[in-house]
Amino acid sequence: MKKNKFMFGGIIVTVFLGLMIYLFTQSNIQYVSDFTTVMEKGRTVKATGSWVKEKNYEIDKQNKTFSFYMKDETGREMKVVYDGTIPNNFEVATSVVVTGKYEGGYFHAKDILTKCPSKYEEQYEEKGGDHPENVKI
């Protein structure tokens, strides 16, 4: 009887550890700054870049998608399609982080995060002073 309890307990521990390892590997999302790596990975990543304003963006109300072109740090462009609405402050964003994967010739985003310009940068420009990053101590 005791042998069965230990065997049952061992199976539960093994299943639990296997589940934890699986969940950890699935939640480990890597940041990528170039689209070549995004295409090679074939799994969910966080890609950083900026919106290509010259190409505008498209909102497809029928399919409920939002799409735009994004440029990485090397200047390479990629189409991003997001199932949802346009994020707040998208048009004034200085950079964009999209979470998703490359499939079907474009980046299919699950989430979009926009970074807007700092209100403090505007204050320095208005006063004609040096930006805090340019001040040497």
C-alpha positions in Angstrom: 0.0 0.0 0.0 2.8 2.4 0.9 4.6 1.6 -2.3 1.5 2.7 -4.3 1.4 6.0 -2.5 5.1 6.7 -3.3 4.6 5.8 -6.9 1.5 8.0 -7.2 3.4 10.9 -5.5 6.3 10.4 -7.9 4.0 10.5 -10.9 2.4 13.8 -9.7 5.8 15.4 -9.0 7.1 14.4 -12.5 3.9 15.7 -14.3 4.1 18.9 -12.3 7.8 19.5 -13.2 7.2 18.7 -16.8 4.3 21.2 -16.9 6.4 23.9 -15.3 9.2 23.4 -17.7 6.8 23.6 -20.7 5.1 26.7 -19.4 8.5 28.4 -18.7 9.7 27.8 -22.2 6.5 29.1 -23.7 6.5 32.3 -21.7 10.2 33.1 -22.5 9.7 35.7 -25.2 12.9 37.1 -26.8 13.3 40.8 -27.8 14.5 41.1 -31.4 15.6 44.4 -33.1 16.1 43.2 -36.6 13.5 41.6 -38.9 15.9 39.0 -40.4 16.0 37.3 -36.9 12.2 37.6 -36.6 11.8 35.6 -39.9 14.4 33.0 -38.8 12.9 32.4 -35.3 9.5 31.1 -36.4 8.1 31.6 -32.9 6.7 34.4 -30.8 9.0 37.3 -30.3 8.9 41.0 -29.3 10.1 43.0 -32.3 11.2 46.7 -31.8 11.2 49.4 -34.4 9.4 52.4 -35.7 6.3 53.1 -37.8 7.0 54.0 -41.4 4.8 57.1 -41.6 5.2 57.5 -45.3 3.3 54.3 -46.0 0.4 55.2 -43.6 -1.7 52.6 -41.9 -4.8 50.7 -42.8 -7.9 49.9 -40.7 -10.0 47.1 -42.0 -13.3 47.4 -40.1 -14.8 44.3 -41.9 -12.0 42.0 -40.7 -11.3 44.0 -37.6 -7.6 44.3 -38.4 -5.1 47.1 -38.2 -2.0 47.0 -40.4 1.1 49.2 -40.9 4.7 49.0 -42.0 7.5 49.0 -39.4 11.2 49.6 -39.8 13.9 47.9 -37.7 17.2 49.5 -36.7 18.9 48.4 -39.9 16.3 50.1 -42.1 14.5 46.9 -43.2 10.7 47.2 -43.4 8.1 44.6 -42.6 4.3 44.6 -42.8 2.6 44.2 -39.4 -1.0 43.0 -39.1 -2.8 43.2 -35.7 -6.2 41.7 -35.0 -7.7 44.7 -33.2 -8.0 48.4 -33.2 -5.3 51.1 -33.6 -3.5 51.6 -30.3 -3.8 54.9 -28.4 -1.1 57.5 -29.3 0.0 55.4 -32.3 0.4 58.4 -34.6 2.7 60.2 -32.2 4.7 57.2 -31.1 8.5 57.4 -31.4 8.9 53.6 -31.3 6.8 50.5 -31.4 7.1 47.1 -29.8 5.0 44.3 -31.4 4.6 40.8 -29.9 3.8 38.0 -32.3 5.4 35.9 -35.0 6.2 36.0 -38.7 3.9 33.9 -40.8 2.4 34.2 -44.3 4.8 36.9 -45.4 4.0 39.4 -42.6 4.3 39.8 -38.9 1.1 38.8 -37.2 1.0 40.8 -33.9 -0.9 39.7 -30.8 0.0 42.9 -28.9 1.3 46.4 -29.8 3.1 48.7 -27.3 3.8 52.3 -28.3 6.4 54.6 -26.8 5.5 58.2 -27.0 7.9 61.2 -26.8 8.6 62.4 -23.3 6.9 65.6 -22.1 10.3 66.6 -20.6 12.0 66.5 -24.1 9.4 69.0 -25.3 10.1 71.3 -22.3 13.9 71.4 -23.1 13.3 72.1 -26.7 10.9 75.0 -25.9 13.4 76.6 -23.5 16.3 76.1 -25.9 18.3 74.2 -23.3 20.4 71.1 -23.6 18.7 67.7 -23.4 19.6 65.9 -20.1 21.3 63.1 -22.1 23.6 65.7 -23.7 24.7 67.3 -20.4 28.1 66.2 -19.2 28.7 65.9 -15.5 
